[in-house]
Amino acid sequence: MKRVIIYPYQLYSESSKSLSNEVGATRVRAEGNYKPRANDLIVNWGNSKVPHWMGRAIDFGLSILNNPLSVARASNKLSTLRTLENAGVPTPQFTADRITANDFSVVVVRGVLNGNSGEGIQIFERGQALPLAPLYTEFIPQKAEYRVHVFKGEVISYAKKQRKDNNPTENEMQEKIRSHNNGWVFRKEGLRRIERVENIAKSAVSALGLDFGGVDVVMDNNGEVYVLEVNTAIGMEGSTLEAYKNAILQYASK
């Protein structure tokens, strides 16, 4: 059994602490005193910074799950979409040009490329004046939204986004932002797994050069599926935490 090392984006993030406790791992910093050993398994939990000990780890031929450069690519919404587009993975239409975005029927303005939980998102209808932003995507009317967790090419967890209650926000455009703050949560009970949703999630993780990730997938009213983003430091609780624990420990035992 390999010694598991967690390299988190923040040393005291709740998700990395939970995961470390479950797998009996040590968390390490980019500039800390960690010295890789020949039998280590390093799990990069959302950190895009190349650590000072990376060279030593490579010299030992260590398994490093989620290279920091791949995490950097996945953490930036624009680079994610460009990479997925080049790999033939379906995404919403997107542009970094405000004039081009005016042709979208409903525009999702992303003011923050590395945000999460709906940070920096605004919704505009065609014809409204758009603010300057680094990324614009066309809103896809959603029949459903899923989060699919992929680890080394296999789906380990699958959830569907649903309203926490039956009280939608009064602002119609705000209601299109399906964030936790707007009352949306992921639920897993009684779901029918959809093969094309799982397959597109696997393709997205592979295209970004990642070993694992939580992929946000939307299905439109015609049943077509698109990838919105890929998360490399996923919120951990319940069965999701158990799924990652089992996957990492199984991989560490090889």
GUNU-599547 format. One line per field, with one value per residue: x, y, z of N, C-alpha, C, O in turn; residue number from 1. Coordinates in pm, whole numbers, plus 50000, padded with zeros to 5 digits. Each point is the difference from the previous one (the first is absolute). Example, Ala and Ser with C-alpha at 12.3 -4.5 7.8 and 13.67 -1.06 7.14 Angstrom:
GUNU-599547
n_xx <- 51319,49861 .
n_yy <- 49431,50107 .
n_zz <- 50780,49862 .
ca_xx <- 49911,50082 .
ca_yy <- 50119,50119 .
ca_zz <- 50000,50006 .
c_xx <- 50090,49923 .
c_yy <- 50120,50109 .
c_zz <- 50000,50073 .
o_xx <- 50104,50051 .
o_yy <- 49998,50111 .
o_zz <- 50066,50017 .
pos <- 1,2 .
END
This chain:
GUNU-599547
n_xx <- 50085,49886,50205,49827,50030,49958,49946,49985,49788,49883,50177,49938,50091,49811,49989,50119,49895,49835,50050,50067,49835,49896,50109,49913,49863,50181,49949,49976,50190,49899,49920,49842,49921,49812,49997,49994,49805,50170,49979,50120,49837,50088,49917,50008,50043,50002,50156,49953,49988,50129,49934,50029,49811,49928,50137,49981,49840,50047,50114,49853,49983,50041,49895,49991,49901,49975,50048,50185,50155,50024,50135,50222,50087,50055,50207,50127,49868,50122,50134,49883,49916,50148,50044,49856,50011,50168,49915,49929,50120,49833,49997,49989,49811,50182,50001,50172,49879,50080,50174,50202,50111,50091,50178,50129,49935,50132,49998,50142,49911,50175,49893,49893,50212,50053,49845,49909,49915,50076,50180,49918,49861,50034,49801,50073,49848,49907,50207,50009,49961,50135,49974,50118,50059,50057,49805,50009,49827,50021,49857,50069,49864,49969,50099,50212,49995,50183,49978,50147,49947,50158,49980,50160,49911,50044,49818,50069,49975,49811,50047,49824,50042,50022,49790,50109,49963,49818,50197,49868,50204,50006,50204,49860,50043,49895,49790,50042,49982,50079,49949,50211,50153,50044,50156,50203,49871,50190,49890,50002,49892,50048,50218,49898,50097,50114,49921,49805,49838,49916,49857,49794,49867,49904,49818,49815,49898,49873,49792,49876,49952,49777,50062,50007,49797,49989,49908,50065,49836,50036,49804,50070,49919,50205,50035,49976,50181,49976,50193,49936,49981,50205,49867,50122,49827,49999,49814,50101,49889,49967,49801,49933,49913,49785,49858,49967,49849,49781,49894,49947,49821,49803,49937,49901,49790,49952 .
n_yy <- 49880,50072,50089,49991,50064,50109,49995,50061,50004,49850,50112,50216,49951,50122,50122,50191,50178,50106,50138,50209,50142,50095,50170,50145,50161,49984,50147,50025,50073,50191,50134,49846,49921,50067,49806,50093,49889,49868,50024,50176,50047,50070,50068,50002,50099,49937,49841,50222,49990,50110,49797,50097,49936,50186,50177,50103,50158,50201,50141,50094,50183,50190,49868,50087,49960,49966,49933,50041,49880,49791,49974,50007,49811,49837,50047,49942,50148,50186,50024,50058,50205,50147,49998,50097,50222,50087,50006,50207,50119,49854,50176,50090,50075,50004,50139,50039,49905,50192,50070,49904,50090,50171,49881,50049,49786,49826,50208,49835,50145,49964,50051,49801,50065,50146,50104,50078,49793,49941,49901,50189,49876,50022,50070,49916,50165,49844,50065,49813,50190,49961,49879,50174,49878,49896,50037,49917,49992,49836,50168,49861,50045,50067,49839,50030,49965,49984,49855,50055,49844,50147,49776,50148,50202,50043,49906,50198,50153,49960,50190,49997,50124,50038,50021,50183,50167,50031,50034,49969,49992,50166,49998,50109,50221,50128,50038,50174,50161,49845,50198,49959,50133,49882,49921,50061,49823,49943,49927,49886,50119,49781,50020,50134,49804,50194,49832,50056,49946,49792,49934,50090,49885,49809,50019,50037,49833,49861,50064,49962,49802,49992,50040,50218,49907,50210,49817,50207,49866,50096,50000,49977,50196,50058,50094,50206,49882,50095,50028,49960,49811,50087,49860,50178,50139,49778,50113,50040,49853,49957,49998,50214,50079,49953,50140,50204,50019,49979,50186,50157,49979,50048,50216,50083,49929,50175 .
n_zz <- 50000,49822,49990,50143,49786,50192,49781,50216,49923,50118,50078,50003,49801,49986,49810,49988,50090,49891,49829,50045,50055,49825,49903,50150,49919,49867,50163,49778,50097,49929,50162,49971,50196,49900,50113,49796,50025,50051,50223,49925,50148,49805,50197,49777,50197,49782,50022,49999,50224,49850,50070,50201,50102,49896,50030,50200,50015,49911,50133,50144,49867,50114,50150,49793,50196,49780,49789,50121,49894,50077,50177,49960,49917,50144,50077,49825,50105,50037,50179,50184,50036,50079,50221,50143,50021,50122,50208,49951,50150,49977,49859,50206,49905,49867,50177,49862,49835,50082,49879,50031,50173,49890,49933,50178,49978,50053,50088,49938,50146,49865,50190,50025,49960,50161,49876,50191,49960,49796,50091,50092,50127,49777,50082,49802,50024,49867,49942,50126,50114,49825,50186,50071,49822,50190,50111,49789,50144,49849,50040,50164,49826,50211,49878,49924,50223,49867,50170,49838,50152,49933,49982,49945,49952,50217,49909,50086,49837,50117,49891,50140,49818,50221,49921,50075,49853,50123,50101,49820,49900,50150,50093,49859,49993,50152,49932,49865,50154,49860,50091,50070,49901,49812,50143,49919,49952,50107,49816,50195,50156,50025,50044,49849,50046,50000,49874,49903,50147,50016,49841,50014,50140,49935,49871,50120,50110,49879,49946,50182,49907,49984,50212,50053,50032,50083,49911,49940,50076,49800,50111,49786,49927,49925,50202,49910,49930,50204,49886,50212,50122,50032,50115,50063,50018,49978,49940,50197,49871,50218,49896,50025,50192,50039,49899,50092,50163,49959,49930,50153,50134,49902,49984,50183,49962,49866 .
ca_xx <- 49915,50076,49968,49922,50031,49905,50057,49876,50009,50014,50036,49893,49868,49919,49995,50127,50009,49912,50058,50122,49960,49941,50099,50119,50105,50064,49988,50129,50003,50089,50133,50022,50114,49972,50101,49938,50061,49981,49873,49892,49897,49968,49870,49992,49860,49964,50110,50060,50139,50099,50072,50146,50041,49948,50110,50037,49893,50015,50120,49962,49898,49881,49868,49944,49867,49968,50116,49962,49976,49865,49908,49994,49917,49861,49951,49967,49882,50024,50092,49925,49910,50083,50058,49893,49960,50104,49994,49872,49903,49898,49988,49921,50074,50070,50088,50057,49972,49867,49919,49953,49902,49870,49921,49941,49861,50013,50145,50056,50122,50086,50097,50111,50033,50036,49903,49915,49871,49930,50072,50028,49910,49883,49923,49942,49929,50052,49963,50043,50141,50082,50120,50127,50028,50095,49936,49856,49950,49857,49923,49930,49880,50038,49908,50060,50143,50059,50143,50051,50136,50077,50132,50076,49918,49878,49906,49993,49886,49911,49894,49919,49971,49858,49968,49992,49860,49918,49986,50098,50024,49904,50066,50003,50136,50078,49958,50078,50128,49966,50105,49956,49944,49866,49912,50017,50091,50014,49940,50042,49907,49905,50028,50027,50126,49987,50132,50064,50047,50123,50105,50053,50080,50129,50074,50045,50113,50112,50045,50072,50121,49979,49977,49867,49933,49855,49963,49864,49943,49860,49923,49901,49864,50002,50076,50143,50075,50112,50079,50015,50129,50052,50049,50113,49999,49856,49946,49998,49911,49919,50039,50107,50124,50024,50040,50140,50080,50016,50077,50140,50061,50015,50111,50123,50034,50052 .
ca_yy <- 50120,50125,50108,50102,50140,50093,50132,50077,50141,50067,49895,49975,49994,49896,49879,49926,49946,49883,49892,49956,49921,49873,49910,49997,50066,50122,50113,50067,50131,50014,50041,49940,49911,49866,49934,49881,49868,49917,49928,50095,50034,50141,50040,50146,50040,50133,50097,50022,50043,49893,50009,49994,49860,49927,49934,49880,49903,49947,49915,49873,49937,49987,50027,50128,50012,50138,50087,50141,50071,49961,50067,50141,50004,49973,50104,50119,49965,50022,49899,49874,49992,49991,49866,49906,50023,49943,49854,49954,49979,50105,50103,50112,50098,50093,50097,50103,50126,50049,50022,49868,49952,50063,49912,49893,50031,50037,50002,49981,50079,49952,50102,49936,49877,49894,50000,49883,50026,50110,50126,50082,49970,50082,49953,50109,49965,50063,50140,50076,50038,49905,50056,49939,49880,49913,49885,50001,49875,50001,49924,49883,49963,49871,49896,49944,50023,49891,50001,49864,49990,49901,49972,49908,49950,49936,50083,49953,50063,50059,50074,50090,50125,50022,50105,49958,50014,50036,50145,50064,50142,50083,50053,49893,49980,49944,49861,49919,49967,49889,49993,49966,50122,50019,49893,49876,49903,49874,49887,49875,49892,49955,50053,49910,50037,50021,49964,50109,50096,49945,49996,50135,50036,49931,50065,50132,49979,49956,50110,50098,49939,49975,49863,49996,50130,50005,50064,50054,49970,50038,49941,50096,49948,49899,49886,50014,50028,50093,50018,50138,50017,49884,50041,49918,50000,49985,49995,49859,49959,49883,49895,50049,49978,49856,49958,50038,49921,49865,50004,50031,49887,49890,50033,49997,49862,49932 .
ca_zz <- 50000,49992,50093,49927,50029,49939,49970,49980,49959,50130,50094,50097,49937,50063,49918,50008,50136,50007,49921,50068,50116,49957,49940,50083,49922,50046,49909,49984,49934,49885,50046,50132,50023,49948,49917,49942,50014,49881,50003,50022,49902,50023,49946,49991,50023,49951,50007,49868,50017,49996,50127,49989,50009,49884,49931,50075,49980,49865,50001,50059,49916,50081,49945,50044,49942,49961,49986,50021,49874,49957,50092,49958,49879,50037,50092,49921,49920,49858,49950,50001,49884,49880,49995,49970,49861,49913,50012,49949,50108,49988,50103,49951,49920,50089,49937,50087,49932,50039,49880,49957,50099,49974,49914,50080,50037,50141,50021,50134,50012,50108,50035,50070,49929,50095,50109,50021,50066,49934,50020,49883,49888,49974,49885,49921,49878,49877,49987,50116,49997,50073,50061,49962,50079,49931,49936,49978,49944,49970,50096,49946,50077,50056,50047,50121,50020,50076,50034,49985,50052,49924,50058,49914,49891,50046,50075,50139,50067,49899,50069,49919,50069,50022,50096,50139,50035,49883,49998,49911,50022,49927,49882,49900,49951,50111,50016,49905,50064,50090,50101,50136,50060,49946,50046,49925,50063,49928,50067,49938,50028,49900,49866,49888,49939,49856,49946,49926,50100,50055,49897,49974,50118,49984,49891,50047,50091,49918,49913,50082,50054,50143,50046,50061,50005,50005,49874,49994,49868,49984,49891,49952,49984,49895,50047,49972,50123,49986,50121,50044,50064,50072,50132,50045,50147,50015,50135,50041,50109,49976,49906,49912,50075,50003,49866,49977,50092,49946,49875,50029,50071,49905,49911,50080,50032,49880 .
c_xx <- 50088,49959,49930,50036,49898,50068,49882,50025,50009,50020,49884,49861,49923,50001,50129,50019,49915,50060,50124,49967,49950,50105,50129,50120,50058,49980,50131,49985,50094,50142,50034,50119,49979,50112,49941,50082,49960,49864,49881,49902,49955,49868,49992,49853,49981,50110,50068,50146,50094,50087,50151,50050,49956,50112,50042,49895,50012,50120,49970,49899,49867,49871,49949,49866,49962,50122,49957,49973,49862,49894,49986,49912,49853,49941,49958,49887,50023,50094,49934,49917,50079,50060,49895,49954,50100,49998,49868,49898,49898,49996,49899,50085,50064,50088,50058,49972,49856,49910,49942,49892,49862,49910,49936,49859,49990,50148,50032,50134,50078,50108,50123,50027,50029,49903,49927,49872,49929,50068,50022,49908,49884,49932,49936,49925,50062,49947,50037,50150,50081,50120,50125,50027,50096,49936,49849,49962,49850,49927,49926,49877,50014,49881,50052,50146,50054,50142,50046,50146,50070,50136,50066,49909,49871,49913,49986,49884,49923,49885,49928,49967,49848,49980,49990,49856,49924,49978,50107,50018,49905,50059,50019,50141,50089,49969,50077,50136,49973,50112,49940,49933,49858,49906,50011,50103,50009,49942,50028,49896,49910,50024,50018,50128,49983,50138,50068,50048,50132,50114,50059,50084,50138,50086,50056,50122,50124,50057,50082,50128,49993,49986,49865,49940,49851,49950,49855,49950,49855,49940,49894,49866,49989,50080,50148,50073,50124,50074,50013,50139,50040,50066,50110,50018,49854,49960,49973,49906,49931,50058,50108,50136,50035,50050,50146,50094,50027,50086,50148,50068,50020,50118,50133,50044,50060,50152 .
c_yy <- 50124,50096,50110,50139,50087,50136,50093,50144,50091,49892,49964,50004,49881,49871,49919,49941,49873,49881,49943,49911,49862,49902,49990,50065,50120,50108,50078,50131,49997,50030,49941,49907,49860,49951,49871,49874,49914,49932,50093,50003,50141,50033,50152,50041,50146,50103,50012,50043,49879,50011,49984,49856,49915,49923,49872,49891,49934,49907,49862,49924,49984,50023,50131,50017,50147,50091,50145,50077,49966,50065,50147,50016,49984,50109,50127,49966,50013,49894,49862,49986,49988,49861,49896,50014,49936,49848,49943,49967,50113,50093,50104,50086,50101,50093,50092,50140,50045,50019,49868,49949,50061,49915,49885,50041,50042,49984,49981,50074,49950,50104,49945,49866,49884,49992,49868,50043,50123,50135,50071,49977,50099,49948,50120,49943,50071,50143,50084,50031,49906,50070,49934,49883,49911,49883,50020,49863,50015,49910,49886,49973,49855,49912,49942,50041,49895,50036,49855,49997,49883,49985,49892,49930,49930,50098,49942,50061,50082,50068,50092,50124,50021,50114,49943,50008,50039,50150,50064,50147,50081,50055,49887,49972,49941,49852,49907,49960,49894,49977,49961,50119,50029,49883,49869,49910,49877,49887,49872,49889,49971,50051,49888,50048,50006,49987,50117,50111,49953,50005,50138,50047,49935,50069,50134,49987,49960,50114,50103,49943,49971,49850,49986,50141,49984,50084,50045,49989,50046,49926,50101,49931,49896,49876,50003,50040,50084,50009,50148,50025,49870,50048,49905,50003,50003,50006,49855,49977,49872,49900,50046,49981,49852,49949,50034,49923,49861,49999,50022,49882,49880,50024,49991,49857,49923,49994 .
c_zz <- 50000,50113,49922,50053,49930,49984,49968,49955,50122,50104,50092,49936,50059,49918,50012,50140,50013,49926,50069,50120,49959,49948,50082,49934,50073,49895,49996,49925,49879,50043,50136,50004,49948,49910,49945,50024,49882,49995,50024,49884,50032,49930,50006,50007,49962,50001,49864,50008,49997,50125,49982,50003,49880,49929,50067,49981,49862,49992,50057,49914,50070,49921,50059,49931,49985,50007,50019,49871,49943,50087,49962,49877,50035,50089,49930,49904,49850,49943,50000,49874,49870,49983,49962,49855,49905,50001,49949,50106,49996,50121,49951,49906,50095,49918,50108,49944,50028,49878,49950,50093,49979,49913,50077,50043,50147,50035,50148,50004,50121,50027,50069,49932,50095,50117,50013,50069,49942,50013,49866,49882,49996,49874,49930,49880,49881,49991,50120,49990,50089,50064,49945,50094,49922,49926,49992,49943,49971,50098,49929,50087,50045,50035,50130,50007,50094,50042,50003,50044,49931,50066,49915,49899,50040,50077,50140,50077,49897,50071,49902,50080,50007,50099,50141,50050,49874,49988,49911,50033,49912,49871,49898,49951,50108,50019,49906,50058,50106,50101,50135,50067,49951,50033,49925,50069,49911,50084,49921,50010,49880,49859,49898,49932,49848,49937,49930,50094,50059,49898,49973,50118,49994,49894,50045,50091,49921,49916,50077,50061,50148,50028,50066,49996,50011,49883,50006,49857,49997,49880,49957,49977,49890,50040,49967,50128,49971,50134,50031,50058,50069,50128,50047,50152,50042,50146,50041,50117,49959,49901,49903,50066,50002,49865,49972,50093,49942,49875,50026,50070,49909,49906,50075,50031,49882,50003 .
o_xx <- 50088,49887,50054,50000,49978,50053,49960,50108,50059,49924,49983,49901,50058,50006,49996,50058,50044,50001,50018,50065,50029,49990,50092,50112,49938,50016,50064,49904,50084,50095,50090,50084,50082,50046,49979,50123,49904,49954,49894,50037,49940,49987,49993,49922,49991,49971,50049,50064,49977,50067,50046,50110,50017,49980,50025,50033,49982,49995,50057,49967,49927,49999,49983,49993,49997,50026,49895,49914,49934,49894,49890,49923,49915,49879,49922,50017,49952,49974,50029,50006,49961,50003,50026,49976,49961,50039,49980,49902,50038,50000,49964,50123,49940,50035,49942,50045,49905,49880,49883,49904,49901,49879,49913,49975,49934,50060,49947,50095,49948,50093,50100,49911,49986,50034,50013,49988,49936,49942,50048,50028,49938,50066,49941,50042,50068,49882,50011,50077,49968,50061,49994,49983,50012,50065,49936,50066,49932,50039,49939,50015,50020,49908,49922,50061,49936,50067,49950,50083,49954,50064,49951,50006,49927,50051,49962,49965,50058,49931,50054,49967,49930,50090,49946,49960,50057,49898,50105,49912,49960,49927,50073,50037,50085,50088,50011,50063,49951,50069,49878,49902,49923,49890,49908,50101,49914,50028,50010,50010,49942,49906,50054,50005,49939,50092,50120,50096,50093,50113,50121,50097,50100,50120,50111,50097,50110,50121,50092,50074,50103,49965,49942,50071,49945,50024,49911,50057,49924,50067,49925,49985,49899,50015,50071,49944,50060,49938,50036,50065,49920,50089,49986,50090,49943,50071,49942,50015,49987,50116,50075,50095,50116,50087,50074,50109,50114,50085,50085,50112,50100,50077,50101,50117,50046,50061 .
o_yy <- 50016,49996,50049,50025,49984,50056,50009,50055,50108,49903,49883,50025,49896,49891,49878,49892,49900,49888,49879,49898,49900,49880,49928,49951,50055,49975,50019,50018,49910,49949,50049,49999,49911,50071,49904,50001,50028,49962,49954,49980,50024,49981,50059,49970,50088,50119,49900,50022,49900,50102,49948,49972,49878,49886,49899,49882,49879,49896,49900,49884,49904,50071,50011,50025,50074,50067,50040,50088,50085,50038,50056,50096,50071,50021,50079,49916,49918,49945,49917,49897,49925,49945,49913,49900,49933,49936,49879,49931,50116,49954,49999,49999,50039,49972,50017,50100,49927,49974,49992,49936,49942,50021,49931,50117,50099,49896,50069,49961,49997,50017,50070,49915,49884,49947,49911,50113,50076,50102,49940,50050,50029,49947,50087,49900,50102,50026,50122,49923,49981,50086,49891,50011,50014,49935,50046,49949,50083,49884,50020,49967,49910,50041,49962,50032,49965,50082,49918,50073,49886,50099,49887,49878,49951,50084,49884,49953,50051,49938,50038,49992,49990,50035,49892,49925,50000,50044,50040,50063,49954,50023,49904,49883,49916,49923,49880,49908,50032,49898,50004,49986,50067,49991,49917,50048,49977,49989,50002,49899,50090,50011,49893,50113,49911,50074,50021,50070,50080,50034,50013,50073,50065,50019,50037,50074,50050,50015,50059,50071,49992,49922,49891,50099,49895,50120,49921,50058,49973,49971,50051,49881,49930,49907,49904,50072,49989,49990,50079,50099,49908,50086,49878,49935,50105,49949,49924,50060,49969,49962,49917,49955,49963,49914,49918,49960,49955,49912,49935,49963,49929,49909,49957,49977,49887,49946 .
o_zz <- 50084,50049,49901,50120,49880,50097,49884,50019,49992,50005,50036,50069,50029,50057,50010,50013,50056,50051,50006,50022,50067,50025,49963,50012,50091,49881,50103,49924,49986,49941,50068,49910,50026,49911,50075,49998,49929,49892,50045,49884,50105,49879,50107,49911,50086,49990,49945,49898,50069,50018,49898,49953,50001,49957,49933,49986,49987,49934,49956,50028,49975,49899,50122,49880,50098,50100,49950,49999,49941,49952,50003,49991,49946,49999,50055,49912,49922,49892,49913,49933,49910,49890,49918,49932,49904,49903,50003,49973,50009,50115,49882,50008,50100,49886,50107,50054,49972,50009,49965,49956,50045,49996,49947,50028,50033,49972,50087,49932,50111,49921,50016,49992,49961,50105,49916,50046,50073,49962,49904,49891,50102,49911,50064,49941,50015,50023,49989,49942,50118,49936,49944,50122,49878,49918,50094,49910,50059,50021,49895,50118,49918,50070,50088,49898,50100,49937,50076,49946,50004,50035,49992,49983,49914,50074,50016,50108,49904,50081,49896,50119,49899,50076,50021,50089,49891,49947,50050,50059,49894,49904,50025,49983,49972,50039,50026,49950,50109,49997,50021,50073,50069,49946,50008,50050,49914,50119,49877,49930,49940,49922,50030,49950,49940,50034,50018,49968,50016,50035,49982,49981,50028,50019,49961,49984,50026,49991,49944,50068,50067,49911,50002,49984,49966,49996,50030,49908,50094,49902,50083,50025,49991,49921,50028,50084,49893,50107,49913,49966,50012,49997,49989,50052,50027,50087,49923,50107,49882,50009,49948,49936,49982,49994,49946,49959,49996,49983,49939,49964,50010,49970,49943,50031,50016,49908 .
pos <- 1,2,3,4,5,6,7,8,9,10,11,12,13,14,15,16,17,18,19,20,21,22,23,24,25,26,27,28,29,30,31,32,33,34,35,36,37,38,39,40,41,42,43,44,45,46,47,48,49,50,51,52,53,54,55,56,57,58,59,60,61,62,63,64,65,66,67,68,69,70,71,72,73,74,75,76,77,78,79,80,81,82,83,84,85,86,87,88,89,90,91,92,93,94,95,96,97,98,99,100,101,102,103,104,105,106,107,108,109,110,111,112,113,114,115,116,117,118,119,120,121,122,123,124,125,126,127,128,129,130,131,132,133,134,135,136,137,138,139,140,141,142,143,144,145,146,147,148,149,150,151,152,153,154,155,156,157,158,159,160,161,162,163,164,165,166,167,168,169,170,171,172,173,174,175,176,177,178,179,180,181,182,183,184,185,186,187,188,189,190,191,192,193,194,195,196,197,198,199,200,201,202,203,204,205,206,207,208,209,210,211,212,213,214,215,216,217,218,219,220,221,222,223,224,225,226,227,228,229,230,231,232,233,234,235,236,237,238,239,240,241,242,243,244,245,246,247,248,249,250,251,252,253,254 .
END
